[in-house]
């Protein structure tokens, strides 16, 4: 005789049977939730999203607009105050001053370069800077012409060392290095003439 | 008894009783609407979170900034009103000095020549300069300066001299001061911003004292800074301002300018009424070591003036 005991029902039909019953309560819950959130968004949130500035409540958008307006007004006021402060307001004069900038304190820089040259080698006047040519422009340049002498065959090494030290100066942004050459005189002495172009800050 | 068989055409479902099909449709619709509502609820919750986050991240800093801006605006308004009330302090004289001496009409180079002659004569008398070549003054030529619509002219000026080593600094300082009128002209933009910020921290109505300080004749300040500084400190008695003034005095232009103005060159400038100096811009400056404490200096500069 075949087994006629009823099959155990699977979970799937039972869950499917629950869906119609749950549909309405969950729909009502969702509808109430959306209503409450909408209410909150239109009434509660704007109140919460305000910040007090000088005793007045303002929202972020209005604060941003106020900030932009005040920045523009501040700029205008600053310009007005600056005009009032200045004893001379002449656009041509202002542009010329700006264009010229401040001339390099050449004497101080010359002293600094001489000290640097003296500090590299113990013998005096080994690195002799003979000429300084200062040319102002978009980038101020200072051309140094001179000679490294009294160090025998080491003149080129000393010149390279001097060039490297020049690069480290805070007032120098770029160095156009010299031609490294050693000139031997008829008396057997050696020296390295140089021409270095410094671009100044 | 529930039929075990699906309904057939011979056994139709009565139209009045809701069958499984419409009930299923109704359930499906309800669930679809529910899912839609839940998605909407999610979006609304997200909107809440975003809004509150915006308030926290932007609103509070904005509020602080707006409060600061309002305070600053009130100060600036008071400062502007105070300046308007006192009117033009030294403007008229300075404008005239600028027109007559600094940027003369037609680029008159006479004042530049007079300046160099007077200074070189003073140095020559002390044996501090020698071998001065004649000063070559070029013809006026139009000068184009970016952002300036007024016609300007310039003349080249060239000469060579031998100078004592220690006077090279004074000579370059003289060139740096050429064309500057007031303390304001010697301030860098950073100096200026700092000074104005310090003034905003004090009584806004005292801005007129700052205006007076900035309008101080630069040569007078370089010779004796105390008078102008004390007046300013009386208006803004703060340690920060004292520190600023000490730092300002140590900037290379002011420090070197003070050394020049208090020395024989300063005396010559006053005696010969050469201040304010004409506006000069250096094109090239060559310094050659001559040994024995002398340097040969070759100067090429441009003397500016107004075109006609």
Interface residues (C-beta under 8 A of the other chain):
Chain A: X19 X20 X23 X24 X26 X27 X30 X31 X33 X34 X37 X38 X40 X41 X45 X48 X49 X50 X51 X52 X53 X54 X58 X59 X60 X63 X64 X66 X67 X70 X71 X73 X74 X77 X78 X80 X81 X84 X85 X86 X87 X88 X89 X90 X91 X92 X93 X95 X96 X97 X99 X100 X102 X103 X104 X105 X106 X107 X108 X110 X128 X129 X130 X131 X132 X133 X134 X135 X136
Chain B: X23 X24 X26 X27 X30 X31 X33 X34 X37 X38 X40 X41 X44 X45 X47 X48 X51 X52 X54 X55 X58 X59 X60 X62 X63 X65 X66 X67 X69 X70 X72 X73 X76 X77 X79 X80 X83 X84 X88 X89 X90 X91 X94 X95 X98 X102 X103 X145 X146 X147 X148 X149 X150 X152 X168 X169 X171 X172 X173 X175 X176 X179 X180 X181 X182 X184 X185 X188 X207 X210 X211 X214 X215 X252 X253 X256 X279 X281 X282 X283 X284 X285 X286 X287 X288 X289 X304 X306
